[in-house]
Amino acid sequence: MDIRTPIGLMFLIIGIILVFWGFISGPEIYSRSLNVNVNILWGLVLVAFGAVMSGLAWKAARKGN
């Protein structure tokens, strides 16, 4: 098993949870962060990183390395 597979899945799951929480949480908790919803932003970053890691693992599995 390629190490990128569980790492990618872990970051995807955590990123999806953060994005979901960012959408359902109230805007008043972001007043200290200049009204920027950091949960959505960092959730998207984690989803992107998880997708890259999963894609690299999938590409390596198809290539046979």
ZABAFI-796461 format. One record per residue: x, y, z of N, C-alpha, C in turn; chain. Coordinates in nm, 2 decimals. Layout:
BEGIN
((X Y Z) (X Y Z) (X Y Z) A),
...
//
This chain:
BEGIN
((0.08 -0.12 0.00) (0.00 0.00 0.00) (0.09 0.12 0.00) A),
((0.05 0.22 -0.08) (0.12 0.34 -0.09) (0.08 0.43 0.02) A),
((0.18 0.50 0.09) (0.15 0.58 0.20) (0.07 0.70 0.17) A),
((0.07 0.74 0.04) (-0.01 0.85 0.00) (-0.16 0.83 0.00) A),
((-0.20 0.70 -0.01) (-0.34 0.67 0.00) (-0.41 0.71 0.13) A),
((-0.36 0.66 0.25) (-0.42 0.69 0.37) (-0.40 0.84 0.41) A),
((-0.29 0.90 0.37) (-0.26 1.04 0.40) (-0.36 1.12 0.32) A),
((-0.38 1.09 0.19) (-0.48 1.16 0.11) (-0.62 1.15 0.16) A),
((-0.66 1.03 0.20) (-0.79 1.01 0.25) (-0.81 1.09 0.38) A),
((-0.71 1.08 0.47) (-0.72 1.16 0.60) (-0.74 1.31 0.58) A),
((-0.66 1.36 0.49) (-0.68 1.51 0.46) (-0.81 1.54 0.39) A),
((-0.85 1.45 0.30) (-0.98 1.47 0.24) (-1.10 1.47 0.34) A),
((-1.09 1.38 0.43) (-1.20 1.37 0.53) (-1.20 1.49 0.63) A),
((-1.08 1.52 0.68) (-1.07 1.64 0.77) (-1.11 1.77 0.69) A),
((-1.07 1.78 0.57) (-1.11 1.90 0.49) (-1.25 1.91 0.47) A),
((-1.32 1.80 0.44) (-1.46 1.80 0.41) (-1.54 1.84 0.54) A),
((-1.49 1.78 0.66) (-1.55 1.82 0.79) (-1.54 1.97 0.81) A),
((-1.42 2.02 0.79) (-1.40 2.17 0.81) (-1.48 2.25 0.72) A),
((-1.49 2.22 0.60) (-1.58 2.29 0.50) (-1.72 2.29 0.55) A),
((-1.77 2.17 0.59) (-1.91 2.15 0.63) (-1.93 2.24 0.76) A),
((-1.84 2.23 0.85) (-1.85 2.31 0.97) (-1.85 2.46 0.94) A),
((-1.77 2.50 0.85) (-1.77 2.64 0.81) (-1.90 2.69 0.75) A),
((-1.97 2.60 0.68) (-2.10 2.64 0.63) (-2.21 2.65 0.73) A),
((-2.21 2.56 0.83) (-2.32 2.55 0.93) (-2.29 2.64 1.05) A),
((-2.17 2.69 1.07) (-2.14 2.77 1.19) (-2.19 2.91 1.17) A),
((-2.21 2.98 1.27) (-2.26 3.12 1.27) (-2.15 3.22 1.24) A),
((-2.18 3.32 1.17) (-2.08 3.42 1.13) (-2.02 3.50 1.25) A),
((-2.09 3.50 1.37) (-2.04 3.57 1.48) (-1.91 3.52 1.54) A),
((-1.88 3.39 1.51) (-1.76 3.33 1.57) (-1.63 3.38 1.49) A),
((-1.66 3.44 1.37) (-1.55 3.48 1.29) (-1.52 3.63 1.30) A),
((-1.58 3.70 1.40) (-1.55 3.84 1.42) (-1.41 3.87 1.46) A),
((-1.35 3.77 1.53) (-1.21 3.79 1.57) (-1.11 3.77 1.46) A),
((-1.15 3.70 1.35) (-1.06 3.68 1.24) (-1.10 3.76 1.12) A),
((-1.13 3.89 1.15) (-1.17 3.99 1.05) (-1.28 3.94 0.96) A),
((-1.38 3.87 1.02) (-1.49 3.82 0.94) (-1.46 3.73 0.83) A),
((-1.35 3.66 0.84) (-1.31 3.56 0.73) (-1.34 3.42 0.79) A),
((-1.41 3.35 0.71) (-1.44 3.21 0.75) (-1.32 3.12 0.73) A),
((-1.24 3.11 0.83) (-1.11 3.03 0.81) (-1.14 2.88 0.80) A),
((-1.25 2.84 0.85) (-1.28 2.69 0.84) (-1.30 2.65 0.70) A),
((-1.37 2.74 0.62) (-1.40 2.70 0.48) (-1.26 2.71 0.41) A),
((-1.19 2.82 0.43) (-1.06 2.84 0.36) (-0.96 2.72 0.38) A),
((-0.94 2.69 0.51) (-0.85 2.58 0.54) (-0.90 2.45 0.50) A),
((-1.03 2.43 0.51) (-1.09 2.31 0.47) (-1.07 2.28 0.32) A),
((-1.08 2.39 0.24) (-1.06 2.38 0.10) (-0.91 2.35 0.07) A),
((-0.82 2.40 0.15) (-0.68 2.38 0.13) (-0.65 2.23 0.16) A),
((-0.71 2.18 0.27) (-0.69 2.04 0.31) (-0.75 1.94 0.20) A),
((-0.87 1.98 0.15) (-0.93 1.90 0.04) (-0.84 1.89 -0.08) A),
((-0.78 2.01 -0.12) (-0.70 2.01 -0.23) (-0.57 1.93 -0.21) A),
((-0.51 1.94 -0.09) (-0.39 1.86 -0.06) (-0.42 1.71 -0.06) A),
((-0.54 1.67 0.00) (-0.58 1.53 0.00) (-0.61 1.48 -0.14) A),
((-0.67 1.56 -0.22) (-0.69 1.52 -0.36) (-0.56 1.50 -0.44) A),
((-0.46 1.59 -0.42) (-0.33 1.57 -0.49) (-0.27 1.44 -0.44) A),
((-0.27 1.42 -0.31) (-0.20 1.30 -0.26) (-0.27 1.17 -0.31) A),
((-0.41 1.17 -0.31) (-0.48 1.06 -0.36) (-0.46 1.04 -0.51) A),
((-0.45 1.15 -0.58) (-0.43 1.14 -0.72) (-0.29 1.08 -0.75) A),
((-0.19 1.12 -0.68) (-0.06 1.07 -0.70) (-0.05 0.92 -0.67) A),
((-0.12 0.88 -0.56) (-0.13 0.74 -0.52) (-0.20 0.66 -0.63) A),
((-0.31 0.71 -0.68) (-0.38 0.64 -0.79) (-0.30 0.63 -0.92) A),
((-0.23 0.74 -0.95) (-0.14 0.74 -1.07) (-0.03 0.64 -1.05) A),
((0.03 0.63 -0.94) (0.14 0.53 -0.91) (0.08 0.39 -0.92) A),
((-0.04 0.37 -0.87) (-0.09 0.23 -0.87) (-0.13 0.19 -1.02) A),
((-0.17 0.28 -1.10) (-0.20 0.25 -1.24) (-0.07 0.22 -1.32) A),
((0.03 0.30 -1.28) (0.16 0.28 -1.35) (0.23 0.15 -1.31) A),
((0.21 0.10 -1.19) (0.26 -0.02 -1.14) (0.39 -0.01 -1.06) A),
((0.41 0.11 -1.01) (0.53 0.13 -0.92) (0.50 0.09 -0.78) A),
//
